[in-house]
């Protein structure tokens, strides 16, 4: 069983069994719509802790993940999917290279959003901050947005983490 990182309320959360559940739904011919929220929560709660106060955000993220999964299976792609695919022969979703935004430092200036051409970021008007919405659109090894961020709110894992994924 795989664990996949998805963005929930701007945070990257590892969800065990997500790919398997999405595949089951796809094979059953289910359409990605809001009616699947409770089903997805119930199935994935068996393998993951889902905070009760965040159920709505988790359900929305699960439905979004299923919509993207269904679109990929149908051969459709989103504008922001430029960075996806594989890296060193490994599916992009398995490479933990993407930015995190330190909420307490982000001032909502949106410079990173304007700089990144891969659709990694989105501006959240409710919190007046930029959030990571498509972490796996980030080009592996790229951190060009970091020097653009004056408050230093963007962080990446150490570059050395990629060495563990390179083929010997």
DAGICOR-V493468 format. One record per run of one state. SS is the DSSP state (H for helix, E for strand, - for the rest). FROM is the first residue (numbers start at 1). LEN is the number of residues. If there is no record, write none. Layout:
# DAGICOR-V493468
SS;FROM;LEN + SS;FROM;LEN
This chain:
# DAGICOR-V493468
-;1;2 + E;3;6 + -;9;2 + E;11;6 + -;17;1 + H;18;10 + -;28;6 + H;34;12 + -;46;6 + H;52;22 + -;74;7 + H;81;3 + -;84;2 + E;86;2 + -;88;2 + E;90;2 + H;92;3 + -;95;5 + E;100;2 + -;102;9 + H;111;5 + -;116;5 + E;121;4 + -;125;4 + E;129;4 + -;133;2 + H;135;3 + -;138;16 + E;154;2 + -;156;3 + H;159;7 + -;166;3
